[in-house]
Structure formats: C-alpha cells, structure tokens
Amino acid sequence: MPVTDINITLGTAGHIDHGKTALVKMLTGCETDRLKEEKERGMSIDLGYAPCRLDEWQVGIVDVPGHEHFIKTMVAGASGIDAVILVVAADDGIMPQTREHLDILTLLGVRHGVVALTKMDRVPAERLEEVGNEVSQLLLGTFLAGAPILPVSNVSGEGFEALIKALASLVRSIVPRRSDGVFRVPLDRAFSARGFGTVVAGIPVAGRAAVGDEVVLLPQGQTGRIKRIQVYGRDSSCVLAGQCAALNVPAWDHRAIRRGDVVTVPGYFAPETWYAAELRLLPEEKLAGPVVSAGLKNGASAKLHTGTSEVLARVYSLEGGPVLPGSHGFVQVRLERPVVAGPGDPFILRSLNPVRTIGGGRILEATSRRLKRHRPEVRQMLAEQAAALDDDLRRVEQRLRRAPGLAASEADLAGAAKIPRLRVAEILAQLVSEQKAVALGAGLYLHAEGLFAARERILAAVRQFHEQSPESLGPTAEQLRQATGLEKPVLAAVLGRMKAQGDLVERGQRLGLPGHRPRLEGPQGQLVGEIEHRLLQRLFHPPGADELAAATGASSDAVRKALAILVEHGRAVAVADELWFHADALARAQQILVEYLLKEGRLESVRFKYLLDTTRKYALPLLDYFDRVGLLRRSGNTRFLREKPQE
C-alpha cells in the first residue's frame, strides 16, 4: 500500500522513565535519543523526531523529555503537535509530570490523544486495572476524557497492535493543519551537513514552503533561499504546516542560530517585545509562585514559552483587576528580549519560584507600547481580536477598521493580519462586494465605518469653517486636510464621493455645503466693496495691499483678508506675490492681447506695456500669468498665441 505524507504530528507526554522513547522506537523503529548524554544517562534531554506509518499515512512523532528540569523543552516540542500519546507507566502510576504535562497540553490547545499504559509486563492485572481507573479519573473534565487507555509492553510488543489501530483512527479524526497561511517555523535546532551547509529543523506552524523559496531568519534578519527540504527524513519538494521538516539554507551560519529563532517569509513578521494575549490561569490548587488566591499580581514576573522560545516576561492585566485562578482574561506581556510570535500562537506561563506551570493561552497581537488597562475600548478591541483568530475574513476586516489614517493597502493588511497577500486581496474583494469596504484607488481600501467617520469629520470641518468665515465659499481641500487630519488619498476619494452624492458643492476650488450662501455684511462687506472699487478704478496699475490699507484706513491683515475674499469669489486674481488685478482687468488685457496677436502674429514683451498704457511693473507679471494659464507661448522675449481662440 502506498504511503502518503500527511501534515499531522503526534507527540509523547508523561513523567520521566515511563517509557516514552521506547514506545516511539516500537512504533517507528527510530531511536530518538540521539545525544551521547541521553544514551549514557538513559533519559531524554532534548526533543526527538521520528516518522510513523499508520495505515496508508505517514505522520511525525515528537518525543519529549519527561524530567521536570526539561519542561521548557517539552513545551517547545508540544507546541507543534496535533495530538498526544500520554504515557503513564503501570508500575509508577500518575506522577507529577503526568499532571503538569496534561495541564500544558490543555493550555496549548491540543484536543486529541490517546493514553498508553506502558510497562504492563511488570505489574499484575489488578494493578493494571487500578492504574487505568486512576488515569480515567485524572482525565475527567480534560480534552482526553473518554480517550482510549491502552496497555502496552515496550519489551514484548504486547498491546501495540491495538495502540496502532487507535492511533490510525485518531489520525483519521484530525483535520490536517491549513497550509495557506504565511509560512513560519519556530526552530528546534540547526546544524551543518557536509556538502550542503546549514540545516535548520522544526515543525512549521503555518503555511508551506518549497525548494527555491526566499525565507528570512529572525531575529537575525538574514535572508536566504531553500536549497533542499526533507520531510520525515525523506527529500521533498515542499513542506507543509504540521510536518517535521529540515530546511537546507546554505547562506546562513548554523553557529549563529539558536532554538527559538524563526524562519518565515520576508515582510510579515518582526521580533517584538510587547504582546497582547488571552491568558487562562490554572485552578488555585495547581498554582504556585506569584499566583495566590487573589490572582496574578499586576507586573508579576514569569517565564513565557511560545513556539520554541523561552523568555522572561512581566505580565500586566488588562481586566481592571487581577486574573483570578481558574479564570481567563486579557493581559499584556513585556518580554525581556524580542521574540517572533503571531496571532493565535499558544503560549505557556511558568512561575519562577517555585518553577511551576501556572497558565497559558493564545497570543492576540504584537503591540508597540503599553496598553491603557482602564479604557473599556481596549478590552473590546482585544475581545474582537480573540473572536477573529480563526477567521481570516474577520481578521482582515478588523485590521481595516482599525487602520491608521483609516485607509490601508493590501500589503499593510497582509502584514498586520499575518495573512498572505493573495488571500487578503480575495477578502477585500468580498468586503467591497458586500459594501463593507470601499476601494479608494492607488491600492488603498477604506472600511465602510471609516468612510462614514471620514464623511462626518469632513462635514464637521466644513460647518465650522462656514461658521467662522461666512463670507467664504468654503475651505480648500488642503484646509480640509489640515482640519481633519485625513491623508491626501483618503480625503480625495471621500471628497469625490461626497461631491457625487451632493453632500458638498465645489465652487472655484472651494468646498461648501449645498445650502451655504456667502455673506458679506457689516464693516467687512464695506471694505471688500471699497477695495474692489479701487481695483476697478486702476485696471492695469492696481494698488497694492499697503496702499489699500493707507487709503481705506483698514489694517494690513483686514485688507489682505478682503483681497482673499475677492480672489475666492473670482472677482480678483493674485497674478504674482503682492500683486492683485480685478477680474475685469484680466479679461480686458486678454482681449487686447488676442486681438493684437491675431493681427500681428507675435508680441515683443516691451510692447505690451504700451498696449495697456501701464508700466513694466504690471505688464510683465501679466504676461507671465498668461504664460502660466496657457494663453501664450514664450520664446525669449517674444510671445505667440498658443492656439487660436475659437470663435
């Protein structure tokens, strides 16, 4: 029967010297104690890996050490498994690490498994039945409640046929891990293989990778390409999440790689110090160290284990009070050194003195700073994130809703949600079709709630502008950008929609409410009228702001504001700095220019001042203005009509 590799990994768990390694050898034929010290001491110190055939499938098995001193190694191995073989020796029965390993597996989210009662050959039938009953009681209320409890002998092989059948049935019941995420593998070890160079090994927690793919090593930040892949000890063209794998990346130096480092795809992950998480504490009778009946102290120190990393952390409650024994709540952890973790990653917390497992949970997201624990919206945000951990669409929508500046690109959302960009593009298309998001152009998207918020922000700014400057048609787009804080692409897109829907009216590059009518009243209205009159009196040699101030007795600021009003309303034009012409002057000057050029074909610059009966001070800036607006074409000091005006 052909064998199919399936991306499911089993793991052992249980007390030291209960026969985990011998059981794996009986199942796989592999000796997972590879270190000299392990062979000399007769106990597992490090993680061991082996392929295991179960009917037509081949899965991986991780053998973990059972000694209490190596719990951190056990956690590193258990973080990558889909199901467990809980090993209990029939002669010893339930021991401390039996209980602690079961707690750890529960906190890590393992949901499948069987129990192997080893060393059945050493005890009478009565003892075997007694231990079986004790184990059944231990498992009540856990994910292993009702799981098969199977006596086996690692010496004679008795009971292994039933164990293998149970494991095959177990594997059939497990849905293999999705492999459409962002590839990431927490590393267990690294070594150099002669002729190949550096090899890194571990169990990917997400995605897939193929020979030739570019990957990055974190926290080092070094990139490289995968030259060769082995899955379950055999060459393979690719590796999937949940498969025990070794990756050959010659560009890296194995001596600089440690357990806890991560291999992933460039552009998605970075080592972080602050993480928000959902934490569950064990019941009070299982707790020790800083945890007392009052709960976990705010700022308590603990060891945090996630992936294959172990790091000292301080834990801060976001619940407004301590997280109580046997309950769960949102926390923020500050790590002693940066590690790489992603949304949904399981973690374990262990107290420092005495060293005991106290709780665990799932990572929600990396945070750039300390969160405000007394703000209700913080807890609401974290609750939404926790609910969206297993739903790509909800996660992308949530990130879009929370996007800085309201809008985000596919790349922004992919990096924030830790979801591949192609999948994000599919989700955005769905959100747009459901009218939950808006495509702004330039690759940007805005959530429907963000669109509403931007619209309200703009309307509020326009209303305020009308109240403060009733004489004006409305603010410019730049004034709105400054007033609302919206980024230019977002503002432009939202303004376009608002104009199309009739929420705003544009007049002369000014934006106003449809019902707004400019009001020029009182002294200001009189000043505007007087200044316009003076500009009309001197069409081609208009007074400047200072002269107008002296003539009207108004302040320089008041005069400039009046001139700005005339410009805004199209009754004057700022031709150059500190030079304003009435709109009638420009119309008359253009008429004179066109008539002359149609007749003569060309105009020397010096001639223009005579045509207007003015001076170079006014004539030349006017010619430059007509150049800018596209009426004239200049060659040296000679002007030509750019094109003949239509009759």
ChimeraX attribute file (.defattr): number of C-alpha atoms within 10 A of each C-alpha:
attribute: neighborCount
match mode: 1-to-1
recipient: residues
	/A:1	6
	/A:2	6
	/A:3	11
	/A:4	13
	/A:5	16
	/A:6	18
	/A:7	24
	/A:8	24
	/A:9	28
	/A:10	25
	/A:11	25
	/A:12	29
	/A:13	30
	/A:14	30
	/A:15	25
	/A:16	22
	/A:17	18
	/A:18	24
	/A:19	23
	/A:20	29
	/A:21	25
	/A:22	21
	/A:23	23
	/A:24	25
	/A:25	18
	/A:26	17
	/A:27	21
	/A:28	17
	/A:29	13
	/A:30	17
	/A:31	14
	/A:32	22
	/A:33	23
	/A:34	15
	/A:35	12
	/A:36	9
	/A:37	12
	/A:38	14
	/A:39	12
	/A:40	8
	/A:41	9
	/A:42	12
	/A:43	18
	/A:44	24
	/A:45	22
	/A:46	19
	/A:47	20
	/A:48	21
	/A:49	25
	/A:50	22
	/A:51	24
	/A:52	22
	/A:53	16
	/A:54	21
	/A:55	16
	/A:56	12
	/A:57	18
	/A:58	19
	/A:59	23
	/A:60	28
	/A:61	29
	/A:62	26
	/A:63	28
	/A:64	29
	/A:65	29
	/A:66	28
	/A:67	18
	/A:68	17
	/A:69	11
	/A:70	17
	/A:71	22
	/A:72	20
	/A:73	23
	/A:74	28
	/A:75	25
	/A:76	28
	/A:77	27
	/A:78	28
	/A:79	25
	/A:80	28
	/A:81	26
	/A:82	24
	/A:83	24
	/A:84	26
	/A:85	24
	/A:86	22
	/A:87	28
	/A:88	29
	/A:89	28
	/A:90	27
	/A:91	18
	/A:92	14
	/A:93	20
	/A:94	19
	/A:95	14
	/A:96	13
	/A:97	18
	/A:98	22
	/A:99	16
	/A:100	20
	/A:101	23
	/A:102	21
	/A:103	19
	/A:104	26
	/A:105	25
	/A:106	17
	/A:107	23
	/A:108	23
	/A:109	19
	/A:110	20
	/A:111	14
	/A:112	19
	/A:113	24
	/A:114	22
	/A:115	25
	/A:116	29
	/A:117	26
	/A:118	27
	/A:119	22
	/A:120	23
	/A:121	18
	/A:122	13
	/A:123	14
	/A:124	11
	/A:125	11
	/A:126	9
	/A:127	15
	/A:128	21
	/A:129	14
	/A:130	13
	/A:131	19
	/A:132	22
	/A:133	13
	/A:134	12
	/A:135	19
	/A:136	17
	/A:137	12
	/A:138	16
	/A:139	17
	/A:140	11
	/A:141	9
	/A:142	14
	/A:143	16
	/A:144	22
	/A:145	15
	/A:146	13
	/A:147	16
	/A:148	17
	/A:149	22
	/A:150	18
	/A:151	24
	/A:152	23
	/A:153	22
	/A:154	21
	/A:155	13
	/A:156	12
	/A:157	13
	/A:158	15
	/A:159	17
	/A:160	19
	/A:161	12
	/A:162	14
	/A:163	21
	/A:164	16
	/A:165	13
	/A:166	20
	/A:167	21
	/A:168	17
	/A:169	13
	/A:170	18
	/A:171	24
	/A:172	12
	/A:173	10
	/A:174	13
	/A:175	10
	/A:176	17
	/A:177	19
	/A:178	14
	/A:179	18
	/A:180	14
	/A:181	18
	/A:182	23
	/A:183	24
	/A:184	28
	/A:185	29
	/A:186	27
	/A:187	24
	/A:188	23
	/A:189	18
	/A:190	22
	/A:191	15
	/A:192	17
	/A:193	12
	/A:194	7
	/A:195	7
	/A:196	12
	/A:197	16
	/A:198	20
	/A:199	23
	/A:200	26
	/A:201	22
	/A:202	27
	/A:203	29
	/A:204	27
	/A:205	25
	/A:206	20
	/A:207	22
	/A:208	22
	/A:209	24
	/A:210	17
	/A:211	17
	/A:212	15
	/A:213	12
	/A:214	16
	/A:215	21
	/A:216	20
	/A:217	21
	/A:218	21
	/A:219	18
	/A:220	13
	/A:221	13
	/A:222	13
	/A:223	18
	/A:224	16
	/A:225	18
	/A:226	20
	/A:227	19
	/A:228	19
	/A:229	24
	/A:230	19
	/A:231	23
	/A:232	19
	/A:233	14
	/A:234	10
	/A:235	12
	/A:236	15
	/A:237	13
	/A:238	18
	/A:239	24
	/A:240	26
	/A:241	28
	/A:242	28
	/A:243	28
	/A:244	28
	/A:245	25
	/A:246	24
	/A:247	24
	/A:248	24
	/A:249	26
	/A:250	19
	/A:251	14
	/A:252	20
	/A:253	14
	/A:254	18
	/A:255	10
	/A:256	9
	/A:257	21
	/A:258	15
	/A:259	19
	/A:260	23
	/A:261	24
	/A:262	30
	/A:263	26
	/A:264	25
	/A:265	20
	/A:266	18
	/A:267	13
	/A:268	20
	/A:269	22
	/A:270	19
	/A:271	17
	/A:272	18
	/A:273	18
	/A:274	23
	/A:275	24
	/A:276	24
	/A:277	29
	/A:278	23
	/A:279	25
	/A:280	23
	/A:281	25
	/A:282	21
	/A:283	14
	/A:284	17
	/A:285	10
	/A:286	17
	/A:287	22
	/A:288	17
	/A:289	18
	/A:290	18
	/A:291	21
	/A:292	14
	/A:293	11
	/A:294	12
	/A:295	18
	/A:296	22
	/A:297	18
	/A:298	17
	/A:299	14
	/A:300	17
	/A:301	22
	/A:302	25
	/A:303	22
	/A:304	23
	/A:305	23
	/A:306	27
	/A:307	31
	/A:308	27
	/A:309	23
	/A:310	22
	/A:311	17
	/A:312	18
	/A:313	23
	/A:314	18
	/A:315	25
	/A:316	25
	/A:317	24
	/A:318	25
	/A:319	17
	/A:320	15
	/A:321	16
	/A:322	17
	/A:323	24
	/A:324	20
	/A:325	22
	/A:326	16
	/A:327	14
	/A:328	17
	/A:329	19
	/A:330	25
	/A:331	25
	/A:332	27
	/A:333	25
	/A:334	22
	/A:335	21
	/A:336	13
	/A:337	13
	/A:338	14
	/A:339	22
	/A:340	22
	/A:341	24
	/A:342	23
	/A:343	22
	/A:344	18
	/A:345	19
	/A:346	24
	/A:347	28
	/A:348	29
	/A:349	27
	/A:350	25
	/A:351	20
	/A:352	16
	/A:353	10
	/A:354	11
	/A:355	15
	/A:356	19
	/A:357	26
	/A:358	29
	/A:359	27
	/A:360	28
	/A:361	24
	/A:362	24
	/A:363	26
	/A:364	27
	/A:365	24
	/A:366	22
	/A:367	15
	/A:368	10
	/A:369	11
	/A:370	13
	/A:371	18
	/A:372	12
	/A:373	18
	/A:374	12
	/A:375	12
	/A:376	12
	/A:377	11
	/A:378	16
	/A:379	20
	/A:380	11
	/A:381	12
	/A:382	19
	/A:383	15
	/A:384	15
	/A:385	23
	/A:386	20
	/A:387	12
	/A:388	19
	/A:389	19
	/A:390	12
	/A:391	10
	/A:392	17
	/A:393	20
	/A:394	17
	/A:395	25
	/A:396	25
	/A:397	22
	/A:398	18
	/A:399	20
	/A:400	27
	/A:401	20
	/A:402	16
	/A:403	19
	/A:404	10
	/A:405	14
	/A:406	21
	/A:407	26
	/A:408	23
	/A:409	21
	/A:410	21
	/A:411	19
	/A:412	19
	/A:413	25
	/A:414	22
	/A:415	18
	/A:416	20
	/A:417	25
	/A:418	22
	/A:419	22
	/A:420	20
	/A:421	19
	/A:422	12
	/A:423	17
	/A:424	25
	/A:425	17
	/A:426	11
	/A:427	19
	/A:428	26
	/A:429	16
	/A:430	14
	/A:431	20
	/A:432	16
	/A:433	11
	/A:434	10
	/A:435	11
	/A:436	18
	/A:437	23
	/A:438	23
	/A:439	18
	/A:440	18
	/A:441	11
	/A:442	8
	/A:443	11
	/A:444	18
	/A:445	25
	/A:446	28
	/A:447	26
	/A:448	17
	/A:449	16
	/A:450	22
	/A:451	23
	/A:452	13
	/A:453	13
	/A:454	22
	/A:455	18
	/A:456	13
	/A:457	16
	/A:458	23
	/A:459	19
	/A:460	14
	/A:461	20
	/A:462	23
	/A:463	17
	/A:464	15
	/A:465	19
	/A:466	21
	/A:467	11
	/A:468	10
	/A:469	16
	/A:470	17
	/A:471	20
	/A:472	23
	/A:473	25
	/A:474	30
	/A:475	23
	/A:476	17
	/A:477	16
	/A:478	12
	/A:479	16
	/A:480	22
	/A:481	18
	/A:482	12
	/A:483	17
	/A:484	18
	/A:485	14
	/A:486	19
	/A:487	14
	/A:488	15
	/A:489	14
	/A:490	23
	/A:491	22
	/A:492	15
	/A:493	17
	/A:494	21
	/A:495	22
	/A:496	13
	/A:497	15
	/A:498	16
	/A:499	16
	/A:500	11
	/A:501	10
	/A:502	12
	/A:503	15
	/A:504	23
	/A:505	21
	/A:506	17
	/A:507	14
	/A:508	13
	/A:509	13
	/A:510	18
	/A:511	22
	/A:512	25
	/A:513	18
	/A:514	12
	/A:515	8
	/A:516	16
	/A:517	14
	/A:518	15
	/A:519	14
	/A:520	17
	/A:521	12
	/A:522	8
	/A:523	9
	/A:524	17
	/A:525	14
	/A:526	13
	/A:527	21
	/A:528	21
	/A:529	14
	/A:530	16
	/A:531	22
	/A:532	19
	/A:533	12
	/A:534	16
	/A:535	22
	/A:536	18
	/A:537	14
	/A:538	13
	/A:539	19
	/A:540	22
	/A:541	21
	/A:542	19
	/A:543	20
	/A:544	15
	/A:545	21
	/A:546	16
	/A:547	13
	/A:548	20
	/A:549	18
	/A:550	12
	/A:551	13
	/A:552	14
	/A:553	12
	/A:554	15
	/A:555	14
	/A:556	15
	/A:557	12
	/A:558	16
	/A:559	24
	/A:560	19
	/A:561	15
	/A:562	23
	/A:563	24
	/A:564	19
	/A:565	20
	/A:566	22
	/A:567	18
	/A:568	21
	/A:569	17
	/A:570	13
	/A:571	15
	/A:572	22
	/A:573	21
	/A:574	16
	/A:575	18
	/A:576	13
	/A:577	7
	/A:578	11
	/A:579	17
	/A:580	22
	/A:581	27
	/A:582	27
	/A:583	20
	/A:584	15
	/A:585	21
	/A:586	19
	/A:587	11
	/A:588	13
	/A:589	20
	/A:590	16
	/A:591	11
	/A:592	14
	/A:593	24
	/A:594	18
	/A:595	11
	/A:596	15
	/A:597	16
	/A:598	13
	/A:599	9
	/A:600	10
	/A:601	12
	/A:602	16
	/A:603	18
	/A:604	13
	/A:605	17
	/A:606	14
	/A:607	12
	/A:608	22
	/A:609	18
	/A:610	12
	/A:611	13
	/A:612	18
	/A:613	10
	/A:614	14
	/A:615	14
	/A:616	15
	/A:617	11
	/A:618	20
	/A:619	23
	/A:620	15
	/A:621	15
	/A:622	22
	/A:623	21
	/A:624	14
	/A:625	18
	/A:626	20
	/A:627	17
	/A:628	11
	/A:629	8
	/A:630	11
	/A:631	19
	/A:632	22
	/A:633	16
	/A:634	17
	/A:635	9
	/A:636	8
	/A:637	9
	/A:638	14
	/A:639	21
	/A:640	21
	/A:641	20
	/A:642	12
	/A:643	10
	/A:644	11
	/A:645	9
	/A:646	4
	/A:647	3
